[in-house]
Amino acid sequence: MRVLVEDAGKGLIGLMGKRVTFWGMNYIYTGKLVGANDADVLLDDAAIVYETGEFSSKEWKDAQKLPFPIYIRLAAIEAYGELK
């Protein structure tokens, strides 16, 4: 059995300030991670991804920009990672 050890340079805190994508229960969100607490994350310059295209591509096929920062509940997130 592996035990997850918290590391300040990893996880959400390690991704702060970077462009991150969150796969949720219903939608995919992408944007610059500018805030996180025990319940939510905050994305600036955010978009909802309606069509991914090939995952090897540097850009989403259809990502619709949001006109405001958006909060996402951690309880609704299935996976996340840095968009490079």
C-alpha positions in Angstrom: 0.0 0.0 0.0 1.3 3.5 -0.9 0.7 6.4 1.4 0.3 9.9 -0.1 2.6 12.4 1.7 1.8 16.1 1.4 4.5 18.1 -0.2 4.2 21.9 -0.5 5.7 21.9 -4.0 3.1 19.4 -5.4 -0.6 19.2 -5.8 -2.7 22.3 -6.1 -0.2 24.5 -4.3 2.6 23.5 -6.7 0.4 24.4 -9.6 -0.5 27.9 -8.3 0.0 30.5 -11.1 0.1 27.9 -13.9 -2.5 27.1 -16.5 -4.4 24.1 -15.2 -7.2 21.9 -16.5 -9.8 20.3 -14.2 -12.0 17.4 -15.3 -15.2 17.6 -13.4 -18.3 15.5 -13.0 -20.0 17.4 -16.0 -17.5 19.8 -17.6 -13.8 20.4 -18.3 -12.5 23.7 -17.0 -9.1 25.3 -17.9 -7.5 28.5 -16.7 -4.7 30.1 -14.6 -4.9 28.7 -11.0 -4.9 31.8 -8.8 -6.5 30.5 -5.6 -7.3 27.3 -3.6 -8.7 26.4 -0.2 -10.2 23.3 1.4 -13.4 23.6 -0.6 -12.8 25.5 -3.9 -10.2 26.5 -6.5 -10.2 29.8 -8.4 -9.4 30.1 -12.1 -8.6 33.3 -13.8 -8.6 33.7 -17.7 -10.9 30.6 -17.5 -12.7 28.6 -20.2 -15.0 25.7 -20.4 -13.8 23.0 -22.8 -16.6 21.6 -24.9 -14.4 19.5 -27.3 -10.9 18.4 -26.5 -9.6 17.3 -29.8 -6.4 15.3 -29.7 -4.8 15.2 -26.2 -1.4 15.6 -27.9 -2.4 19.0 -29.2 -1.3 22.2 -27.4 -4.8 23.8 -27.7 -8.3 22.5 -27.0 -10.5 22.1 -30.1 -13.4 24.1 -28.6 -12.7 26.0 -25.4 -15.2 28.9 -24.7 -13.7 31.8 -22.7 -15.6 32.9 -19.6 -15.9 36.7 -19.1 -15.0 36.3 -15.4 -12.9 34.2 -13.0 -14.6 31.0 -11.9 -14.7 29.0 -8.6 -14.8 25.2 -8.9 -15.8 23.0 -6.0 -13.1 20.5 -5.1 -15.9 17.9 -4.5 -16.8 18.0 -8.2 -13.2 17.5 -9.5 -12.2 14.1 -10.8 -8.8 14.9 -12.1 -6.5 17.9 -12.8 -3.2 18.7 -14.3 -1.0 21.5 -15.8 -1.7 22.4 -19.4 1.7 22.8 -21.1 
